[in-house]
Amino acid sequence: MIGNDIIDLKVASITTRWDDQRFIDKVFSNSEQDLIRKATDPFRTIWIIWSMKESAYKIHVRRYLNRFFAPTQLKCQFVAFGKGLVNIDQDEYITSSIINEYYIYTIAVKNEPGTQRHLRSKCFFVNEASYSSQHAYCYQKIICDLSDSYKAPSQHFSIKKDQQDVPSIYKDGSKLPIPLTITHHGSLGAYAYLKT
C-alpha cells in the first residue's frame, strides 16, 4: 500500500500561519516540535513532517476505512535525510521525501515485499487554477502513464473514488488491484501507484 503528499512551498509560505504556536500544538507531537525547534530550517521541517503525516494517513485510511483528524497521533521520526517513519497506533509506515526549493514530495509505503520494485511515481506542474481542473489534469496524467505502462489505449482506463474518497484504477469498467494515490497543492501535482 502507498500514500503520497506534495507541498508547494511558495503557496505554503504565503497561505498558512506555519509559525503560529497554536497550529504547531494542534498538529505536531512534543518530539516533532523538538525537531522543528532544533532545525536550521523550521519552515521546511514543518512541511516535511506534515507531508510524512499526510502520506501515511492515506495508507491508514485505505487499510482501515476510517477517517479521523488527530494529527498528533501520527508520530513521525527522521531516519536519514529525506527518510522517515510514521507510527499510527500499532502500524509503521516508511516515508521517502524529495525536498527541493519548490516542493516537498513524500511517498509512504507499508513495508511489504516488492513495494519499491513496482512503484511508479511522477511529480509535475499543474497550470490549472481551480481545484476541480487540477484534479482532472492529475487524472489525465495518470491515465496517460497507465496507457504507456500497460501498452493499452488510454480510453480503456478510468479513475473512480469510493465512499472513503480513495481513488482506484479501472480498465474497461473493471477495478484493477493497483494501489493508487494522488496529491496536488498549489501549482504542483503528483501520483504514485504500484504496477502489477
TAPE-V99703 format. One record per backbone hydrogen bond with DSSP energy under -1.0 kcal/mol. NH is the residue of the N-H (numbers start at 1). CO is the residue of the C=O. E is the energy in kcal/mol with one decimal. If there is no record, write none. Layout:
nh->NH co->CO e->E
nh->NH co->CO e->E
//
This chain:
nh->3 co->108 e->-2.0
nh->5 co->106 e->-1.9
nh->7 co->104 e->-2.4
nh->9 co->102 e->-2.0
nh->12 co->8 e->-2.7
nh->13 co->9 e->-1.9
nh->15 co->11 e->-1.9
nh->20 co->17 e->-2.1
nh->24 co->20 e->-2.2
nh->25 co->21 e->-2.8
nh->26 co->22 e->-1.8
nh->27 co->23 e->-1.7
nh->28 co->24 e->-2.6
nh->33 co->29 e->-2.5
nh->34 co->30 e->-1.8
nh->35 co->31 e->-1.7
nh->36 co->32 e->-2.2
nh->37 co->33 e->-2.7
nh->38 co->34 e->-2.2
nh->45 co->41 e->-2.2
nh->46 co->42 e->-2.7
nh->47 co->43 e->-1.7
nh->48 co->44 e->-2.4
nh->49 co->45 e->-2.4
nh->50 co->46 e->-2.5
nh->51 co->47 e->-2.2
nh->52 co->48 e->-2.3
nh->53 co->49 e->-2.5
nh->54 co->50 e->-2.7
nh->55 co->51 e->-2.3
nh->56 co->52 e->-2.2
nh->57 co->53 e->-2.7
nh->58 co->54 e->-1.8
nh->59 co->55 e->-1.0
nh->60 co->56 e->-2.4
nh->61 co->57 e->-2.8
nh->62 co->58 e->-1.8
nh->63 co->59 e->-2.6
nh->64 co->60 e->-2.6
nh->65 co->61 e->-2.3
nh->73 co->70 e->-2.3
nh->74 co->71 e->-1.3
nh->75 co->87 e->-2.6
nh->77 co->85 e->-2.1
nh->79 co->83 e->-2.6
nh->80 co->83 e->-1.4
nh->83 co->80 e->-2.3
nh->84 co->95 e->-2.0
nh->85 co->77 e->-2.4
nh->86 co->93 e->-2.5
nh->87 co->75 e->-2.6
nh->88 co->91 e->-2.4
nh->91 co->88 e->-2.5
nh->93 co->86 e->-2.7
nh->94 co->109 e->-2.6
nh->95 co->84 e->-2.7
nh->96 co->107 e->-2.1
nh->97 co->82 e->-3.3
nh->98 co->105 e->-3.0
nh->100 co->103 e->-2.3
nh->104 co->7 e->-1.6
nh->105 co->98 e->-2.5
nh->106 co->5 e->-2.7
nh->107 co->96 e->-2.4
nh->108 co->3 e->-3.1
nh->109 co->94 e->-2.5
nh->110 co->1 e->-1.8
nh->112 co->110 e->-1.4
nh->115 co->112 e->-1.8
nh->118 co->114 e->-1.4
nh->120 co->193 e->-2.8
nh->122 co->191 e->-2.1
nh->124 co->189 e->-2.5
nh->126 co->187 e->-2.6
nh->134 co->130 e->-2.2
nh->135 co->131 e->-2.4
nh->136 co->132 e->-2.3
nh->137 co->133 e->-2.1
nh->138 co->134 e->-2.3
nh->139 co->135 e->-2.3
nh->140 co->136 e->-2.2
nh->141 co->137 e->-2.2
nh->142 co->138 e->-2.2
nh->143 co->139 e->-2.6
nh->144 co->140 e->-2.2
nh->145 co->141 e->-2.0
nh->146 co->142 e->-3.0
nh->147 co->143 e->-2.5
nh->148 co->144 e->-2.1
nh->149 co->145 e->-3.3
nh->150 co->146 e->-3.0
nh->152 co->147 e->-1.6
nh->156 co->153 e->-1.9
nh->157 co->154 e->-2.0
nh->158 co->170 e->-2.1
nh->160 co->168 e->-2.0
nh->162 co->166 e->-1.9
nh->165 co->162 e->-2.0
nh->168 co->160 e->-2.5
nh->170 co->158 e->-3.0
nh->171 co->174 e->-2.6
nh->172 co->156 e->-3.2
nh->174 co->171 e->-2.0
nh->176 co->169 e->-3.1
nh->178 co->176 e->-1.9
nh->181 co->192 e->-2.3
nh->183 co->190 e->-2.5
nh->185 co->188 e->-2.4
nh->188 co->185 e->-2.0
nh->189 co->124 e->-2.8
nh->190 co->183 e->-2.5
nh->191 co->122 e->-1.8
nh->192 co->181 e->-2.2
nh->193 co->120 e->-2.5
nh->194 co->179 e->-1.6
nh->195 co->118 e->-3.1
//
